[in-house]
């Protein structure tokens, strides 16, 4: 998305993804002042989303391994 849309990420940042949104919120962009609290909140939510996905993946792998053991 960054390659196709550039640094501005479309009109009103409509094609922004969490990684670029985190960077823009934490450090600021052009004339906007960064907000470290907002950046930390976005980073925390990204961590929780990834942690949830990893937990589901590990649970599914564990049940699959248990099924194939005698």
mmCIF file of the N, C-alpha and C atoms, coordinates in Angstrom:
data_MODEL
# 
_entry.id   MODEL 
# 
loop_
_atom_site.group_PDB 
_atom_site.id 
_atom_site.type_symbol 
_atom_site.label_atom_id 
_atom_site.label_alt_id 
_atom_site.label_comp_id 
_atom_site.label_asym_id 
_atom_site.label_entity_id 
_atom_site.label_seq_id 
_atom_site.pdbx_PDB_ins_code 
_atom_site.Cartn_x 
_atom_site.Cartn_y 
_atom_site.Cartn_z 
_atom_site.occupancy 
_atom_site.B_iso_or_equiv 
_atom_site.pdbx_formal_charge 
_atom_site.auth_seq_id 
_atom_site.auth_comp_id 
_atom_site.auth_asym_id 
_atom_site.auth_atom_id 
_atom_site.pdbx_PDB_model_num 
ATOM 1   N N  . UNK A 1 1  ? 0.839  -1.190  0.000  1.00 0.00 ? 1  UNK A N  1 
ATOM 2   C CA . UNK A 1 1  ? 0.000  0.000   0.000  1.00 0.00 ? 1  UNK A CA 1 
ATOM 3   C C  . UNK A 1 1  ? 0.877  1.243   0.000  1.00 0.00 ? 1  UNK A C  1 
ATOM 4   N N  . UNK A 1 2  ? 1.952  1.226   0.782  1.00 0.00 ? 2  UNK A N  1 
ATOM 5   C CA . UNK A 1 2  ? 2.833  2.388   0.857  1.00 0.00 ? 2  UNK A CA 1 
ATOM 6   C C  . UNK A 1 2  ? 3.466  2.666   -0.498 1.00 0.00 ? 2  UNK A C  1 
ATOM 7   N N  . UNK A 1 3  ? 3.825  1.612   -1.231 1.00 0.00 ? 3  UNK A N  1 
ATOM 8   C CA . UNK A 1 3  ? 4.440  1.788   -2.539 1.00 0.00 ? 3  UNK A CA 1 
ATOM 9   C C  . UNK A 1 3  ? 3.442  2.352   -3.537 1.00 0.00 ? 3  UNK A C  1 
ATOM 10  N N  . UNK A 1 4  ? 2.214  1.893   -3.482 1.00 0.00 ? 4  UNK A N  1 
ATOM 11  C CA . UNK A 1 4  ? 1.210  2.344   -4.435 1.00 0.00 ? 4  UNK A CA 1 
ATOM 12  C C  . UNK A 1 4  ? 0.678  3.739   -4.120 1.00 0.00 ? 4  UNK A C  1 
ATOM 13  N N  . UNK A 1 5  ? 0.450  4.051   -2.858 1.00 0.00 ? 5  UNK A N  1 
ATOM 14  C CA . UNK A 1 5  ? -0.178 5.311   -2.480 1.00 0.00 ? 5  UNK A CA 1 
ATOM 15  C C  . UNK A 1 5  ? 0.812  6.384   -2.036 1.00 0.00 ? 5  UNK A C  1 
ATOM 16  N N  . UNK A 1 6  ? 2.000  6.001   -1.635 1.00 0.00 ? 6  UNK A N  1 
ATOM 17  C CA . UNK A 1 6  ? 2.972  6.970   -1.143 1.00 0.00 ? 6  UNK A CA 1 
ATOM 18  C C  . UNK A 1 6  ? 2.803  7.202   0.346  1.00 0.00 ? 6  UNK A C  1 
ATOM 19  N N  . UNK A 1 7  ? 3.476  8.224   0.831  1.00 0.00 ? 7  UNK A N  1 
ATOM 20  C CA . UNK A 1 7  ? 3.494  8.482   2.273  1.00 0.00 ? 7  UNK A CA 1 
ATOM 21  C C  . UNK A 1 7  ? 2.160  8.984   2.805  1.00 0.00 ? 7  UNK A C  1 
ATOM 22  N N  . UNK A 1 8  ? 1.335  9.574   1.962  1.00 0.00 ? 8  UNK A N  1 
ATOM 23  C CA . UNK A 1 8  ? 0.069  10.136  2.443  1.00 0.00 ? 8  UNK A CA 1 
ATOM 24  C C  . UNK A 1 8  ? -1.031 9.100   2.587  1.00 0.00 ? 8  UNK A C  1 
ATOM 25  N N  . UNK A 1 9  ? -0.874 7.943   2.000  1.00 0.00 ? 9  UNK A N  1 
ATOM 26  C CA . UNK A 1 9  ? -1.815 6.823   2.144  1.00 0.00 ? 9  UNK A CA 1 
ATOM 27  C C  . UNK A 1 9  ? -3.225 7.164   1.707  1.00 0.00 ? 9  UNK A C  1 
ATOM 28  N N  . UNK A 1 10 ? -3.358 7.713   0.529  1.00 0.00 ? 10 UNK A N  1 
ATOM 29  C CA . UNK A 1 10 ? -4.672 7.973   -0.039 1.00 0.00 ? 10 UNK A CA 1 
ATOM 30  C C  . UNK A 1 10 ? -5.366 9.173   0.569  1.00 0.00 ? 10 UNK A C  1 
ATOM 31  N N  . UNK A 1 11 ? -6.583 9.436   0.137  1.00 0.00 ? 11 UNK A N  1 
ATOM 32  C CA . UNK A 1 11 ? -7.313 10.586  0.681  1.00 0.00 ? 11 UNK A CA 1 
ATOM 33  C C  . UNK A 1 11 ? -7.694 10.363  2.143  1.00 0.00 ? 11 UNK A C  1 
ATOM 34  N N  . UNK A 1 12 ? -7.343 11.295  2.981  1.00 0.00 ? 12 UNK A N  1 
ATOM 35  C CA . UNK A 1 12 ? -7.632 11.229  4.423  1.00 0.00 ? 12 UNK A CA 1 
ATOM 36  C C  . UNK A 1 12 ? -7.126 9.939   5.058  1.00 0.00 ? 12 UNK A C  1 
ATOM 37  N N  . UNK A 1 13 ? -5.982 9.455   4.588  1.00 0.00 ? 13 UNK A N  1 
ATOM 38  C CA . UNK A 1 13 ? -5.334 8.250   5.130  1.00 0.00 ? 13 UNK A CA 1 
ATOM 39  C C  . UNK A 1 13 ? -6.249 7.026   5.071  1.00 0.00 ? 13 UNK A C  1 
ATOM 40  N N  . UNK A 1 14 ? -7.044 6.907   4.035  1.00 0.00 ? 14 UNK A N  1 
ATOM 41  C CA . UNK A 1 14 ? -8.020 5.819   3.947  1.00 0.00 ? 14 UNK A CA 1 
ATOM 42  C C  . UNK A 1 14 ? -7.373 4.453   3.720  1.00 0.00 ? 14 UNK A C  1 
ATOM 43  N N  . UNK A 1 15 ? -6.191 4.415   3.137  1.00 0.00 ? 15 UNK A N  1 
ATOM 44  C CA . UNK A 1 15 ? -5.532 3.125   2.907  1.00 0.00 ? 15 UNK A CA 1 
ATOM 45  C C  . UNK A 1 15 ? -4.401 2.884   3.896  1.00 0.00 ? 15 UNK A C  1 
ATOM 46  N N  . UNK A 1 16 ? -4.423 3.557   5.025  1.00 0.00 ? 16 UNK A N  1 
ATOM 47  C CA . UNK A 1 16 ? -3.395 3.395   6.048  1.00 0.00 ? 16 UNK A CA 1 
ATOM 48  C C  . UNK A 1 16 ? -3.509 2.018   6.697  1.00 0.00 ? 16 UNK A C  1 
ATOM 49  N N  . UNK A 1 17 ? -2.375 1.393   6.981  1.00 0.00 ? 17 UNK A N  1 
ATOM 50  C CA . UNK A 1 17 ? -2.360 0.131   7.713  1.00 0.00 ? 17 UNK A CA 1 
ATOM 51  C C  . UNK A 1 17 ? -1.834 0.410   9.118  1.00 0.00 ? 17 UNK A C  1 
ATOM 52  N N  . UNK A 1 18 ? -1.939 -0.577  10.012 1.00 0.00 ? 18 UNK A N  1 
ATOM 53  C CA . UNK A 1 18 ? -1.600 -0.334  11.415 1.00 0.00 ? 18 UNK A CA 1 
ATOM 54  C C  . UNK A 1 18 ? -0.151 0.090   11.613 1.00 0.00 ? 18 UNK A C  1 
ATOM 55  N N  . UNK A 1 19 ? 0.764  -0.464  10.857 1.00 0.00 ? 19 UNK A N  1 
ATOM 56  C CA . UNK A 1 19 ? 2.172  -0.116  11.022 1.00 0.00 ? 19 UNK A CA 1 
ATOM 57  C C  . UNK A 1 19 ? 2.462  1.337   10.685 1.00 0.00 ? 19 UNK A C  1 
ATOM 58  N N  . UNK A 1 20 ? 1.960  1.805   9.550  1.00 0.00 ? 20 UNK A N  1 
ATOM 59  C CA . UNK A 1 20 ? 2.190  3.203   9.176  1.00 0.00 ? 20 UNK A CA 1 
ATOM 60  C C  . UNK A 1 20 ? 1.363  4.143   10.042 1.00 0.00 ? 20 UNK A C  1 
ATOM 61  N N  . UNK A 1 21 ? 0.189  3.700   10.462 1.00 0.00 ? 21 UNK A N  1 
ATOM 62  C CA . UNK A 1 21 ? -0.621 4.523   11.365 1.00 0.00 ? 21 UNK A CA 1 
ATOM 63  C C  . UNK A 1 21 ? 0.076  4.691   12.712 1.00 0.00 ? 21 UNK A C  1 
ATOM 64  N N  . UNK A 1 22 ? 0.691  3.618   13.200 1.00 0.00 ? 22 UNK A N  1 
ATOM 65  C CA . UNK A 1 22 ? 1.456  3.686   14.445 1.00 0.00 ? 22 UNK A CA 1 
ATOM 66  C C  . UNK A 1 22 ? 2.594  4.685   14.316 1.00 0.00 ? 22 UNK A C  1 
ATOM 67  N N  . UNK A 1 23 ? 3.350  4.598   13.250 1.00 0.00 ? 23 UNK A N  1 
ATOM 68  C CA . UNK A 1 23 ? 4.486  5.502   13.047 1.00 0.00 ? 23 UNK A CA 1 
ATOM 69  C C  . UNK A 1 23 ? 4.020  6.950   12.946 1.00 0.00 ? 23 UNK A C  1 
ATOM 70  N N  . UNK A 1 24 ? 2.967  7.185   12.166 1.00 0.00 ? 24 UNK A N  1 
ATOM 71  C CA . UNK A 1 24 ? 2.460  8.549   11.978 1.00 0.00 ? 24 UNK A CA 1 
ATOM 72  C C  . UNK A 1 24 ? 1.877  9.106   13.266 1.00 0.00 ? 24 UNK A C  1 
ATOM 73  N N  . UNK A 1 25 ? 1.222  8.265   14.059 1.00 0.00 ? 25 UNK A N  1 
ATOM 74  C CA . UNK A 1 25 ? 0.644  8.746   15.315 1.00 0.00 ? 25 UNK A CA 1 
ATOM 75  C C  . UNK A 1 25 ? 1.730  9.016   16.356 1.00 0.00 ? 25 UNK A C  1 
ATOM 76  N N  . UNK A 1 26 ? 2.747  8.171   16.421 1.00 0.00 ? 26 UNK A N  1 
ATOM 77  C CA . UNK A 1 26 ? 3.773  8.319   17.456 1.00 0.00 ? 26 UNK A CA 1 
ATOM 78  C C  . UNK A 1 26 ? 4.729  9.470   17.147 1.00 0.00 ? 26 UNK A C  1 
ATOM 79  N N  . UNK A 1 27 ? 5.232  9.534   15.920 1.00 0.00 ? 27 UNK A N  1 
ATOM 80  C CA . UNK A 1 27 ? 6.240  10.527  15.576 1.00 0.00 ? 27 UNK A CA 1 
ATOM 81  C C  . UNK A 1 27 ? 5.669  11.776  14.916 1.00 0.00 ? 27 UNK A C  1 
ATOM 82  N N  . UNK A 1 28 ? 4.440  11.722  14.445 1.00 0.00 ? 28 UNK A N  1 
ATOM 83  C CA . UNK A 1 28 ? 3.866  12.853  13.727 1.00 0.00 ? 28 UNK A CA 1 
ATOM 84  C C  . UNK A 1 28 ? 4.190  12.761  12.245 1.00 0.00 ? 28 UNK A C  1 
ATOM 85  N N  . UNK A 1 29 ? 3.541  13.610  11.458 1.00 0.00 ? 29 UNK A N  1 
ATOM 86  C CA . UNK A 1 29 ? 3.736  13.589  10.017 1.00 0.00 ? 29 UNK A CA 1 
ATOM 87  C C  . UNK A 1 29 ? 3.581  15.000  9.492  1.00 0.00 ? 29 UNK A C  1 
ATOM 88  N N  . UNK A 1 30 ? 4.544  15.474  8.746  1.00 0.00 ? 30 UNK A N  1 
ATOM 89  C CA . UNK A 1 30 ? 4.590  16.820  8.188  1.00 0.00 ? 30 UNK A CA 1 
ATOM 90  C C  . UNK A 1 30 ? 4.355  17.853  9.279  1.00 0.00 ? 30 UNK A C  1 
ATOM 91  N N  . UNK A 1 31 ? 3.227  18.512  9.307  1.00 0.00 ? 31 UNK A N  1 
ATOM 92  C CA . UNK A 1 31 ? 2.979  19.560  10.291 1.00 0.00 ? 31 UNK A CA 1 
ATOM 93  C C  . UNK A 1 31 ? 2.255  19.057  11.531 1.00 0.00 ? 31 UNK A C  1 
ATOM 94  N N  . UNK A 1 32 ? 1.856  17.788  11.541 1.00 0.00 ? 32 UNK A N  1 
ATOM 95  C CA . UNK A 1 32 ? 1.170  17.234  12.704 1.00 0.00 ? 32 UNK A CA 1 
ATOM 96  C C  . UNK A 1 32 ? 2.182  16.883  13.788 1.00 0.00 ? 32 UNK A C  1 
ATOM 97  N N  . UNK A 1 33 ? 1.836  17.165  15.010 1.00 0.00 ? 33 UNK A N  1 
ATOM 98  C CA . UNK A 1 33 ? 2.688  16.817  16.144 1.00 0.00 ? 33 UNK A CA 1 
ATOM 99  C C  . UNK A 1 33 ? 2.373  15.388  16.564 1.00 0.00 ? 33 UNK A C  1 
ATOM 100 N N  . UNK A 1 34 ? 3.397  14.605  16.849 1.00 0.00 ? 34 UNK A N  1 
ATOM 101 C CA . UNK A 1 34 ? 3.198  13.226  17.268 1.00 0.00 ? 34 UNK A CA 1 
ATOM 102 C C  . UNK A 1 34 ? 2.620  13.132  18.669 1.00 0.00 ? 34 UNK A C  1 
ATOM 103 N N  . UNK A 1 35 ? 1.922  12.041  18.923 1.00 0.00 ? 35 UNK A N  1 
ATOM 104 C CA . UNK A 1 35 ? 1.333  11.787  20.237 1.00 0.00 ? 35 UNK A CA 1 
ATOM 105 C C  . UNK A 1 35 ? 1.831  10.428  20.726 1.00 0.00 ? 35 UNK A C  1 
ATOM 106 N N  . UNK A 1 36 ? 2.840  10.412  21.607 1.00 0.00 ? 36 UNK A N  1 
ATOM 107 C CA . UNK A 1 36 ? 3.383  9.131   22.076 1.00 0.00 ? 36 UNK A CA 1 
ATOM 108 C C  . UNK A 1 36 ? 2.352  8.254   22.781 1.00 0.00 ? 36 UNK A C  1 
ATOM 109 N N  . UNK A 1 37 ? 1.384  8.848   23.458 1.00 0.00 ? 37 UNK A N  1 
ATOM 110 C CA . UNK A 1 37 ? 0.360  8.045   24.133 1.00 0.00 ? 37 UNK A CA 1 
ATOM 111 C C  . UNK A 1 37 ? -0.511 7.299   23.129 1.00 0.00 ? 37 UNK A C  1 
ATOM 112 N N  . UNK A 1 38 ? -0.883 7.967   22.051 1.00 0.00 ? 38 UNK A N  1 
ATOM 113 C CA . UNK A 1 38 ? -1.679 7.314   21.008 1.00 0.00 ? 38 UNK A CA 1 
ATOM 114 C C  . UNK A 1 38 ? -0.855 6.228   20.321 1.00 0.00 ? 38 UNK A C  1 
ATOM 115 N N  . UNK A 1 39 ? 0.415  6.503   20.069 1.00 0.00 ? 39 UNK A N  1 
ATOM 116 C CA . UNK A 1 39 ? 1.287  5.502   19.467 1.00 0.00 ? 39 UNK A CA 1 
ATOM 117 C C  . UNK A 1 39 ? 1.441  4.280   20.348 1.00 0.00 ? 39 UNK A C  1 
ATOM 118 N N  . UNK A 1 40 ? 1.574  4.497   21.656 1.00 0.00 ? 40 UNK A N  1 
ATOM 119 C CA . UNK A 1 40 ? 1.692  3.371   22.584 1.00 0.00 ? 40 UNK A CA 1 
ATOM 120 C C  . UNK A 1 40 ? 0.401  2.562   22.628 1.00 0.00 ? 40 UNK A C  1 
ATOM 121 N N  . UNK A 1 41 ? -0.732 3.226   22.554 1.00 0.00 ? 41 UNK A N  1 
ATOM 122 C CA . UNK A 1 41 ? -2.016 2.514   22.549 1.00 0.00 ? 41 UNK A CA 1 
ATOM 123 C C  . UNK A 1 41 ? -2.166 1.672   21.283 1.00 0.00 ? 41 UNK A C  1 
ATOM 124 N N  . UNK A 1 42 ? -1.765 2.218   20.147 1.00 0.00 ? 42 UNK A N  1 
ATOM 125 C CA . UNK A 1 42 ? -1.842 1.468   18.891 1.00 0.00 ? 42 UNK A CA 1 
ATOM 126 C C  . UNK A 1 42 ? -0.895 0.275   18.933 1.00 0.00 ? 42 UNK A C  1 
ATOM 127 N N  . UNK A 1 43 ? 0.321  0.479   19.458 1.00 0.00 ? 43 UNK A N  1 
ATOM 128 C CA . UNK A 1 43 ? 1.285  -0.619  19.562 1.00 0.00 ? 43 UNK A CA 1 
ATOM 129 C C  . UNK A 1 43 ? 0.771  -1.712  20.489 1.00 0.00 ? 43 UNK A C  1 
ATOM 130 N N  . UNK A 1 44 ? 0.113  -1.331  21.573 1.00 0.00 ? 44 UNK A N  1 
ATOM 131 C CA . UNK A 1 44 ? -0.449 -2.318  22.494 1.00 0.00 ? 44 UNK A CA 1 
ATOM 132 C C  . UNK A 1 44 ? -1.544 -3.129  21.817 1.00 0.00 ? 44 UNK A C  1 
ATOM 133 N N  . UNK A 1 45 ? -2.409 -2.472  21.069 1.00 0.00 ? 45 UNK A N  1 
ATOM 134 C CA . UNK A 1 45 ? -3.473 -3.190  20.363 1.00 0.00 ? 45 UNK A CA 1 
ATOM 135 C C  . UNK A 1 45 ? -2.899 -4.118  19.299 1.00 0.00 ? 45 UNK A C  1 
ATOM 136 N N  . UNK A 1 46 ? -1.865 -3.664  18.581 1.00 0.00 ? 46 UNK A N  1 
ATOM 137 C CA . UNK A 1 46 ? -1.221 -4.531  17.600 1.00 0.00 ? 46 UNK A CA 1 
ATOM 138 C C  . UNK A 1 46 ? -0.632 -5.764  18.282 1.00 0.00 ? 46 UNK A C  1 
ATOM 139 N N  . UNK A 1 47 ? -0.002 -5.571  19.441 1.00 0.00 ? 47 UNK A N  1 
ATOM 140 C CA . UNK A 1 47 ? 0.572  -6.692  20.187 1.00 0.00 ? 47 UNK A CA 1 
ATOM 141 C C  . UNK A 1 47 ? -0.507 -7.675  20.606 1.00 0.00 ? 47 UNK A C  1 
ATOM 142 N N  . UNK A 1 48 ? -1.632 -7.172  21.103 1.00 0.00 ? 48 UNK A N  1 
ATOM 143 C CA . UNK A 1 48 ? -2.709 -8.058  21.550 1.00 0.00 ? 48 UNK A CA 1 
ATOM 144 C C  . UNK A 1 48 ? -3.331 -8.825  20.382 1.00 0.00 ? 48 UNK A C  1 
ATOM 145 N N  . UNK A 1 49 ? -3.471 -8.185  19.233 1.00 0.00 ? 49 UNK A N  1 
ATOM 146 C CA . UNK A 1 49 ? -4.008 -8.866  18.051 1.00 0.00 ? 49 UNK A CA 1 
ATOM 147 C C  . UNK A 1 49 ? -3.072 -9.989  17.620 1.00 0.00 ? 49 UNK A C  1 
ATOM 148 N N  . UNK A 1 50 ? -1.773 -9.699  17.564 1.00 0.00 ? 50 UNK A N  1 
ATOM 149 C CA . UNK A 1 50 ? -0.798 -10.718 17.168 1.00 0.00 ? 50 UNK A CA 1 
ATOM 150 C C  . UNK A 1 50 ? -0.733 -11.829 18.210 1.00 0.00 ? 50 UNK A C  1 
ATOM 151 N N  . UNK A 1 51 ? -0.766 -11.466 19.491 1.00 0.00 ? 51 UNK A N  1 
ATOM 152 C CA . UNK A 1 51 ? -0.739 -12.465 20.561 1.00 0.00 ? 51 UNK A CA 1 
ATOM 153 C C  . UNK A 1 51 ? -1.947 -13.389 20.476 1.00 0.00 ? 51 UNK A C  1 
ATOM 154 N N  . UNK A 1 52 ? -3.119 -12.843 20.198 1.00 0.00 ? 52 UNK A N  1 
ATOM 155 C CA . UNK A 1 52 ? -4.316 -13.668 20.042 1.00 0.00 ? 52 UNK A CA 1 
ATOM 156 C C  . UNK A 1 52 ? -4.188 -14.636 18.878 1.00 0.00 ? 52 UNK A C  1 
ATOM 157 N N  . UNK A 1 53 ? -3.662 -14.170 17.754 1.00 0.00 ? 53 UNK A N  1 
ATOM 158 C CA . UNK A 1 53 ? -3.461 -15.044 16.601 1.00 0.00 ? 53 UNK A CA 1 
ATOM 159 C C  . UNK A 1 53 ? -2.471 -16.151 16.875 1.00 0.00 ? 53 UNK A C  1 
ATOM 160 N N  . UNK A 1 54 ? -1.392 -15.821 17.566 1.00 0.00 ? 54 UNK A N  1 
ATOM 161 C CA . UNK A 1 54 ? -0.387 -16.827 17.898 1.00 0.00 ? 54 UNK A CA 1 
ATOM 162 C C  . UNK A 1 54 ? -0.957 -17.853 18.872 1.00 0.00 ? 54 UNK A C  1 
ATOM 163 N N  . UNK A 1 55 ? -1.745 -17.413 19.843 1.00 0.00 ? 55 UNK A N  1 
ATOM 164 C CA . UNK A 1 55 ? -2.350 -18.352 20.801 1.00 0.00 ? 55 UNK A CA 1 
ATOM 165 C C  . UNK A 1 55 ? -3.304 -19.318 20.107 1.00 0.00 ? 55 UNK A C  1 
ATOM 166 N N  . UNK A 1 56 ? -4.115 -18.811 19.198 1.00 0.00 ? 56 UNK A N  1 
ATOM 167 C CA . UNK A 1 56 ? -5.026 -19.678 18.447 1.00 0.00 ? 56 UNK A CA 1 
ATOM 168 C C  . UNK A 1 56 ? -4.232 -20.672 17.612 1.00 0.00 ? 56 UNK A C  1 
ATOM 169 N N  . UNK A 1 57 ? -3.189 -20.197 16.940 1.00 0.00 ? 57 UNK A N  1 
ATOM 170 C CA . UNK A 1 57 ? -2.352 -21.076 16.127 1.00 0.00 ? 57 UNK A CA 1 
ATOM 171 C C  . UNK A 1 57 ? -1.717 -22.170 16.976 1.00 0.00 ? 57 UNK A C  1 
ATOM 172 N N  . UNK A 1 58 ? -1.135 -21.808 18.105 1.00 0.00 ? 58 UNK A N  1 
ATOM 173 C CA . UNK A 1 58 ? -0.493 -22.805 18.961 1.00 0.00 ? 58 UNK A CA 1 
ATOM 174 C C  . UNK A 1 58 ? -1.503 -23.796 19.532 1.00 0.00 ? 58 UNK A C  1 
ATOM 175 N N  . UNK A 1 59 ? -2.706 -23.331 19.856 1.00 0.00 ? 59 UNK A N  1 
ATOM 176 C CA . UNK A 1 59 ? -3.745 -24.232 20.343 1.00 0.00 ? 59 UNK A CA 1 
ATOM 177 C C  . UNK A 1 59 ? -4.125 -25.245 19.268 1.00 0.00 ? 59 UNK A C  1 
ATOM 178 N N  . UNK A 1 60 ? -4.287 -24.780 18.035 1.00 0.00 ? 60 UNK A N  1 
ATOM 179 C CA . UNK A 1 60 ? -4.650 -25.693 16.951 1.00 0.00 ? 60 UNK A CA 1 
ATOM 180 C C  . UNK A 1 60 ? -3.536 -26.686 16.658 1.00 0.00 ? 60 UNK A C  1 
ATOM 181 N N  . UNK A 1 61 ? -2.301 -26.240 16.676 1.00 0.00 ? 61 UNK A N  1 
ATOM 182 C CA . UNK A 1 61 ? -1.175 -27.148 16.448 1.00 0.00 ? 61 UNK A CA 1 
ATOM 183 C C  . UNK A 1 61 ? -1.089 -28.188 17.562 1.00 0.00 ? 61 UNK A C  1 
ATOM 184 N N  . UNK A 1 62 ? -1.306 -27.756 18.803 1.00 0.00 ? 62 UNK A N  1 
ATOM 185 C CA . UNK A 1 62 ? -1.232 -28.684 19.942 1.00 0.00 ? 62 UNK A CA 1 
ATOM 186 C C  . UNK A 1 62 ? -2.323 -29.746 19.854 1.00 0.00 ? 62 UNK A C  1 
ATOM 187 N N  . UNK A 1 63 ? -3.542 -29.356 19.487 1.00 0.00 ? 63 UNK A N  1 
ATOM 188 C CA . UNK A 1 63 ? -4.617 -30.349 19.365 1.00 0.00 ? 63 UNK A CA 1 
ATOM 189 C C  . UNK A 1 63 ? -4.352 -31.296 18.203 1.00 0.00 ? 63 UNK A C  1 
ATOM 190 N N  . UNK A 1 64 ? -3.773 -30.792 17.132 1.00 0.00 ? 64 UNK A N  1 
ATOM 191 C CA . UNK A 1 64 ? -3.463 -31.647 15.995 1.00 0.00 ? 64 UNK A CA 1 
ATOM 192 C C  . UNK A 1 64 ? -2.373 -32.652 16.361 1.00 0.00 ? 64 UNK A C  1 
ATOM 193 N N  . UNK A 1 65 ? -1.368 -32.213 17.110 1.00 0.00 ? 65 UNK A N  1 
ATOM 194 C CA . UNK A 1 65 ? -0.306 -33.132 17.530 1.00 0.00 ? 65 UNK A CA 1 
ATOM 195 C C  . UNK A 1 65 ? -0.827 -34.164 18.517 1.00 0.00 ? 65 UNK A C  1 
ATOM 196 N N  . UNK A 1 66 ? -1.729 -33.778 19.389 1.00 0.00 ? 66 UNK A N  1 
ATOM 197 C CA . UNK A 1 66 ? -2.307 -34.713 20.351 1.00 0.00 ? 66 UNK A CA 1 
ATOM 198 C C  . UNK A 1 66 ? -3.140 -35.781 19.642 1.00 0.00 ? 66 UNK A C  1 
ATOM 199 N N  . UNK A 1 67 ? -3.805 -35.407 18.567 1.00 0.00 ? 67 UNK A N  1 
ATOM 200 C CA . UNK A 1 67 ? -4.651 -36.334 17.841 1.00 0.00 ? 67 UNK A CA 1 
ATOM 201 C C  . UNK A 1 67 ? -3.826 -37.428 17.159 1.00 0.00 ? 67 UNK A C  1 
ATOM 202 N N  . UNK A 1 68 ? -2.607 -37.103 16.685 1.00 0.00 ? 68 UNK A N  1 
ATOM 203 C CA . UNK A 1 68 ? -1.799 -38.070 15.955 1.00 0.00 ? 68 UNK A CA 1 
ATOM 204 C C  . UNK A 1 68 ? -0.926 -38.929 16.853 1.00 0.00 ? 68 UNK A C  1 
ATOM 205 N N  . UNK A 1 69 ? -0.856 -38.626 18.144 1.00 0.00 ? 69 UNK A N  1 
ATOM 206 C CA . UNK A 1 69 ? -0.073 -39.468 19.046 1.00 0.00 ? 69 UNK A CA 1 
ATOM 207 C C  . UNK A 1 69 ? -0.933 -40.636 19.509 1.00 0.00 ? 69 UNK A C  1 
ATOM 208 N N  . UNK A 1 70 ? -0.293 -41.735 19.844 1.00 0.00 ? 70 UNK A N  1 
ATOM 209 C CA . UNK A 1 70 ? -1.055 -42.930 20.236 1.00 0.00 ? 70 UNK A CA 1 
ATOM 210 C C  . UNK A 1 70 ? -1.468 -42.834 21.664 1.00 0.00 ? 70 UNK A C  1 
# 
